[in-house]
Amino acid sequence: MGRIPFLKWVGGKGRLLPRLGPLLPLSFTGTYWEPFLGGGAMFFFLRPQQAVLSDTNEELIRTYRAVREHPRDVAHAFERLVSKYWSPSGFAEVVKMQPGKMSDFAVAGRMLFLNRTAFNGLYRVNSKGQFNAPWGKYPQPTVLDLLDISLKLDQASNVMYGRTDIRTGDFEWILAGAEEGDFVYLDPPYVPLSETASFTSYAAGGFGPDDKKRLALLCTRLTKKGVRWMLSNSYNEVTKTLFDPATMPGVNHAVITAPRAVAAKSSSRSSVKELVIRNYT
């Protein structure tokens, strides 16, 4: 099967899968959980038989549900937006659309459109949950591009259909249902490496210091329940301290190199270190 994630997502793990793959469990018998779904690269890589996929971004979750159930309708909704709104002024009109008054496949079409027109595919919202990334000045997709997108949507639907529970919700509430034998992949919004490097506002409210502490405490509870988990984040002292093996027995740290995905110029996207934390070996 060809490439699937159908969304480009800042912090997405598509290019890191060759390095993350060897760090995954050799197998697991239970459910796969991914509570910070984003582009879903890890889910599409593993293609588990049973999965709970979730995120706090309601438009993102509505998009995944629509693609799972109606991939052709989503493709047609995207194509209509491309033909009518592919320009800076058209982009501004699509941004102003109100997802709460739209069908799921129309929301998904809008998500795909913004994903391919905004700067670097950046999905960013303000404190009111309104999209606020800038126009990216990309050429309009060709017929072949549209066919490729339609194929990706069909492939994604085939992988998700009949084996995924797709939910909107906070990670702690979602993962309360994880049980012994399950595997959880955690890819929370990154701790920024500088004052100008924070591209973490994918949903209103963001992901702050208290959320990071809640996540660390939750991981301790998951370990006690017999749930295996793997977490990836930028290499930073905050995460290293919260998940210190000295205070969280059973965890181990690994460091891999990741290409930086967001920068105004591609030439300035240097590699950075990525911290991977697991409660298994």
Phi, psi and omega in degrees: 000144181288188181294135170235176339304136182272352177243137170273128186226130178300128184086002179299153189257013183306312183282347181264353185303322177299332179271327180281329183308312180295345181267354179284159174299147178298328177195163171208148189264344186260212184271145173268132180239134174223096187273355174239073198294310180054232180281349175071023184301319182293318178299313182291335176288315182281322183049058182291160180286334179217129184213147170246114181250134184207165178193161176276348180278104186296323180294323177296314181293321176298325178296313180298319179297317181295318179295320178298318187268324189220063184299325181291321177296322178295316179300317180294320178297319178296315181299321178296319179294319179300314184292334186256330193236011185282081178192164178303318180288323177294320176304316180298323178293319180295321178302323183283348179300150184255102183303332180296342180253013184244156174290164181299317182289332174290320175299318180295319177299319177296317178300315178297318180299310180296325180297331183256359178243333181286156180308118178056022182071017185293125172254111184222139179234159176272187184295342178266004180080016182264135180300134182215028173277152184277163174299139187259358175063043180264151177292150180295138181301143175277175176301320179295322177299316181295322177295321179296318178296316178299321178295318179298320179295318177297317180296316179298319178299317180299323180288322185275329191296128175081357182226006183235139169253114187250119189231154168258130178168166178292142185303321183293318179293317181297312187282359174299337181271356180292142185231169178306134181097347179279164174231133182243127172254124185246117179230067184291163175309139187292145165289119185297143181274349177204173181294337182256006187257011186271104175243050191253359186272077179271348178212153179301135180105332177066202182218098188260186181304320179295325177295321179296321178293320177299321180295318179297316178296321178297320180298324176297318179293321178298319179299317180295332179277354182085021178265127175275144180215153174226133180239138174234142180200171174298151179285108185209157184290328180300308182292319179301320182288316181297328182246037181293124178303336180291331181249352178231080185305141176097350180266156176220152182250142171228151180237128176234167180260133182235139174287134178286129189265340186242120173194153183297324178240137181299330181293342182262006181273079181284167177281149178227162179276140179243134180262127178242125184238133181225157174252027178211171179238000000 
